[in-house]
Amino acid sequence: MAPTGSKPDAPQIYGGSNALFTRQLENQVAKQANAFVEKSFGKNGQWLISAGYSASFSNHLTNRNYPFQNVQSIALSTRATWLNQYIASNGQTNPANVQVQNPWQPATGPLIPFTGTLAGRTIPQFVTMLPFPLLYGSGAGVDESNGYASYNSLQVRMRHSFSSGLLLEVNYTWSKELDYTSTAIEDGQGVNSGGTIGSPDLSNNGNNRRYGLSDQPNRFVGIIMYESPFGAGKSFVLSNRFARGILGGWSTGTVITVSSGFPFVVSGGNTGALSGAVNRVSGVSSTVPSDLQHWYDGKTTVTLPCGLKMTPAKNTFLKYNACAFQGQVLTTPNGSVVPNQFWFGSSNQTSGDLRGPDRFNIDLSLRRTFSIHERLKLQISADATNVLNHTEYNGNFNGGLGNTTLSGSTIGYGTSTTYGTFGVGTFDPRQITMHLRMIF
């Protein structure tokens, strides 16, 4: 087989872990749809109510360093044969990894200086069966146009302006965001608090659709603004200059935000799986019993409903149940239990009922404007974020299940003792900022 690529005289470019570009990159497409009904009413139209639907749909999104070949790429019949051979060997030999003569290296003599696996005289058997074997590398991927996303939401808004200077506005969004995307910054550098998605399903891209790590099904924002009713042009005109200077010109506002938590990624508990998908156990609650949901001291061992024992770390809160996921294991002819090496999980790595902490926040501002001259004004203000100094957790739950247990009463479950917990990381406490502005 001739080397793949334009430089067969440079074998060092083959077998590495470089990110490649496909020649079939497509233009990314994003479509948006909005349909709203608004109605104002009241004597002066001071009431406004709006309700509607907002959505966006994207296709051909670029996924960075997308895995494009692995054991999934091998024919199903071959994988079935390998599975039977694996069981017959009592789990001691995985035929996919059996070393065979490297067909791109000479049987004797100096080796061609390929990179990585291809540099050896022998290679794993499965590599020879890949669609593009000379592009194989342990971390090799391709920038591919196979990403997609959808966002659907119902939005309601109500606003009322009072003659006294009070304005009230409430906004509520009920939404769902599903996607299959992988980018360098959000996923590669840990910006997403929920974690990083594992290996995708290469045979059916539709199976990779999941709850996006920015999905937030419920979000409420309330706005309250109030202007002092004293002074020129206001409800109460004060003739006394001193009283006007003390009571007039003030304004205050507050923003109240209440939102759902973001999804977190479940990983592990699927030793030997061909993709990152996990096995959700039907009928098992995703959360631990309520009496186990509390903060831990690092010394207390708890027993989950399925028999798993775990000792949550100090200053962590336990909520989610590791018993809800179980890997696939096989019993071999000699009675030993081994992980299945050729299976796909039944559930995606994010779910609508597996989310980080909700958030509640109130910000407050206070302003006063002094008129010094016809064209010169002085404004003083104070802005307070998290004015109640309320604890707002900024992390997410640990979704790592660990390796698959192969012995004891908890066979198939993960070995992690941290799954379903989160720590004490928080957003900033109350912060107050003072401002002084000259307006001219």
N, C-alpha and C positions, 0 to 999 in steps of 0.2 A: 504494500500500500504506500503510495507516494505521500510525502509529508504534506499536511494541510497548511496552506498559507502561501505567501508570495516570496518567502526567502528560505528555500530548502537548504541553503548553504549556511544557515544560522540556526542550528538545532537547539541552541540555548533558549530560544524563545518558546519552545514547546515543553509542556509539562509543568509550567509554573502556575502560580495562583493569581495571575493578573485578571483584572476586570476587562472584558472584551466588549466590543460594540457589534451588534447585529447589523447587517446591511439592509435589513427590512424595517428599520425604525419608521414608525408612522407618526403623522401629525397628531398631537394630543388634542382631544375634542372635549369641550365643556359646554353643556347646555343648561339654561336656567329657565324656570317657569314660575310665575307669580300670579296669583289671582286674589284680589282683596276687595272687600266691600267696606266703605266708610260712610258714616252718617253723623252729621253734627245737628244738634237740636238745643232747645232752650231759647229763652228770650233773645239773647245775643249770640247764640251759637256757642255757648261756653262749654257744652258737652260734646265730646267726640268719642265715638266708638268705632273700632276697626277690627275686622276679623278676616282671616284669609289663609291661603295655602302658599307655601314657598318651597321650591325644590330645585335641586341641581343634579345633573347626571354627567359623568365624565368617563371617557373611554380612551384607550390607547395611551394610558399614562405610563411614563417611563419608570420601570423598576430598576434600581441600581444593583449591580452585581448579583443578578438573579441566577440561582442555580439552574443550569439547563440540562444537566445529565448526571445521573447516578444510578444506583441499582434499580430505581423505578423504571429506568429506560430499557431494562432488559425484558425480553418477551415474557409474558405471563406464564407460558408453559414451561419455560426454563426455570423461572422462580419457583414454580410448583415442584419441579424435579429436585431443585436444590433444597427445598424445605423437607422433602422426604429423606434426602440424604443426610441432612442436618439432624433430623430426629433419629435416624438409624445409627448415627455416630454418637448418640447420647449427648448431643449438643457440644461435642468436642471439636467438630470441624464444620466451619461455615464454607460451603463450596464456592461461594462468591469470592472469598478471600484466598482460596488456594493459589499458591504461586505456580505460574506456568512460564515457559520460555517467552521472553519479550520478543515479539515478532519484528520489532523495529531496532533491535540490537543484534549484533553478530553472536553466534553461539560461543565463539572463542575469540581471543585477541582483544585489542583495545576497544573500549566502549565509546559509543558516540556521546558527546557531552550534552545530552538532554538535561532538563531541569526536573527535580522532584522524582516522582515514581518512575517516570520513563527513563531515568538515568540508570536504572538497575538492569541486570541481565535477566532477571525474572520480575514479573509483575502480577498483581492479583488477577485472577481469571476474568472477573467481570469487566475490567478495563478494556480488554480486547473485544468486548461485545458492545461497547458504547457506540452511539452514532458518530461521535467525533473523538476517537480515542487519543489522538495527538494533542487535543486541547484539554485533556484531563489534568487536573491539579487539585490538591486537597481543598483549596479555597477558590478555584477558578469559577468565575461567574460571567454573566453577560448583561449589558444594559439593554433591556427588552421593553417593547411597547405592549405589555400584556396587563398593565394595571387598570383598575376601574374603581369607581366610587359612585355612591348615590346618597342623596340627602333629601329627606321628606319632613316637612314640618307644618304644624298648624299654629298660627300666631294670633293672639288676641291683645288688643291695646285699648285702654280707656283713659281719657284725660278730661279734667274739669278745671276750669279757671274760675275762681271766686272773686267777686268784686272787692273783697277785703284784702286782696293781694296774695291769697293762698292759691297755689297750683298743685294739683295731685295728678299723678300719672302712674298707671300700672301696666306692665307688659308681661305676658306669659307665653312661653314657647314649649310646645310638646313636639319632640322630634326623634328621628332615628337616622343614624349615619352608618352605612355599611361600605366596606371597601376592600380592595386588595392592593396595597401600595407598600413600597419599601424604599426609603430614601436614605441618603448618606448622613444627614444631620439628625432628623427626628428619631430614626431607628438605629443608626450606626453609632451615635454618640450619646445615647441614653437620655435624650430630651424628653421622650415619652415616659411619664412616671409609671405607666403600666408595664413596661418591659419591652422585649423584642420578640417578634414572631419567629418561629423556627422554620425548618425546611418546608417549602410548599409542595402541593400535589402537582407533579409534572404531567400527569396523564389527563387530568380534568381540571382546567383552570377555574371552573365554576365552583369547585369544592373549596377554593381559597377565600371565598367571600366570607367576611367576618364583621363583627362589630368593630368599627374604627376606634382607635385609642383616644380620639377626641369626641366620641359620642357622648352626648349629655341630654338624656331624654326629657328632663324637666328643668326649666330655668325661669325664675321669676325676678323681675327687676321693678322696684317701686321707687318713684321719685317724688319728693316733697320739696317745694320751694315756697318761701314766704318773704314778702317785702314789707317793711314797716309802713303802716297806713298813715304815718304822720309826715307832714311837709307839703311843699308846693306840689300841686297836681295829684295829691293823695286824698283819701277820704276825710282826713282831719287836717285842716290847714292851721298851723300854729303861728300866731302872730308874735309870740315871745321868741326872740332869737335864741335865747339860752335853751329853752325847751326844745326848739326845733333842732338845735345842734346836738342835743343829747338823744332825742327819740327818733329823729328823721334819718333817712339814708341807709338804714340797716337792711341787710338781706341775709337770709340763711337758706341752706339747702341740704338735703340728705339723700343718699342713694342706698337702698336696701336690696341686697342680692341674696337669693336663695337658689342653690343649684344642686343637681344630682352629681354623684361622683363619676369618675371616668373608669372604663373597664380596665382590668389588668390581665396580663397574659399568663395562662396556665401552661407550664412546661414540665417535662420529666414524667416519671411514672409510666413511661412508654419505651423502655429499653428495647432496642431492636427494631422499632418502628421505622418505616421507610420515609415518613414525613413527620412534621412536628405535631400533627393532630393527636389528640388524646382520647381516651375511652371514658365517657361519662357513664356512670352506673345508674341505670334506670331506677327511679323511685327513691333515691337517696337524697336527702336534703343537702343543699349546697352550703348551709351554715351549721355550725355545731350547736348543741342544745344551749338554750339561753343562760343556764347556770354556769356554762364554761366561757361565756363571752364577757371577759373582763381583763384588766391589766394584770400582768404576771411579774413575779419577783426573780425569775431565773432559777428557782429551786423547786417549784411545784410541778410534779408530773401528773398529767391528766390522761385518761383513757377515753378515746373516741368511741362512738357506737359500734364501729366495726372491729374493735380490739386494738387498734393502733395506739401506741403510747408515745407521748411527746412531752417535752419539757420546754415550753416557750421561753425565749430569752428574757432577761430582765428588761423592764420598761417596754414590753411589747403587749399589744392587745390582740387577742385571738377571736376571730369571727368565723372564718370559712373552714369547711370540713374536708379534710384530705380523703375521707372515705368515699367521696363522690366520684373518685377517679380510680381506675384500676387497669394495669397493663395486661397484655396477653402473655401467658406462660404455657409451656408444653411439658407434658410428662413423657419421658423417654422410655425405651424398653427396659432399662435397668432401674427404673423408678425415680430417677433424678428429675428435678424440675429446672427447666432452662427457659430463658426469655425467647419468645418467638422472634425470629430475625427477618421475617418477610410479611409484615402486616401493616395495615393502615388504621389509625385511630378513627373512631366513629363521630367525634365531635371536634369542632374547631377550637382554637386556643383562647378565644374570647367569647364571652356570653353576656347576655343582658342582665343576668342576675348575679354576676360577679363584678363588683365595682368597689372603687375606693370610697373614702369618707365623703359624705355630702358637705356642702360649704354654706355657711351663713355669715354675712358680713354687712356692716353698716359704716358708711363714710359720712362725714359731716363737714360742712363749711360755713364760715361766718364772715361777712364782708361789711365794710362801712366806707362810704365815699364822702369826702369833704370837698366842698367847692371853695377853692382859695381865690380864684380869679375867674373871669369870664371864660378863659381858655385853659385854665390850669386847675387840675383836680388831684387830690391825694386820696389814694385807696389803701386801706389796711385790711388784711384778711388773715384768717387762720383756717387751715385745712387739717382735718384729723381723719386718718384711715384706721379702720378697725376701732371705731370710737369706744365700743364696749369692752375692748381688750379681750375679746372672746377667742378661745383657742381654735385655730383653724389649721387642720393637719394638711401638709402639702405633699406627703408621700402617698404611696399606694400599698396595697397588700402584697405580700410575698407570694408569688404564684409557682415557685419551684417545688416540685413534688419529690425530687431526688431520683435515685435509681429504683428499679423494680425489685421488691423483696422476693427472694426465691426460697425461703424456708420459714418454718414456724406457722403460727395461726393467721398471719396477715399476708400470705402469699399473694403476689400481684399488686399490692399497694405500694406507694412510694415510701422511701426511707427518710424523707425530710422531716425535721422537727420544727421547721419554721414556716411551713405552708399556712396561708390564711392569717398571718400576723402582720401588723405594721408597727413602726416605732413612733418616736416622739417628735419627729421633724415637723415643724410648723411654719406657716407664713409669719410675716412680721407681726409683732405685737402692736399696740396702739402707737402711732407716730403722729406728731403734731408739727406742722410747718407754718411758720409765720412769714407773711409777705408785706412788703411796703412798695407801692408803685406810685410814680408820678405820671399823670396822664395829661398830655398837652397836645 
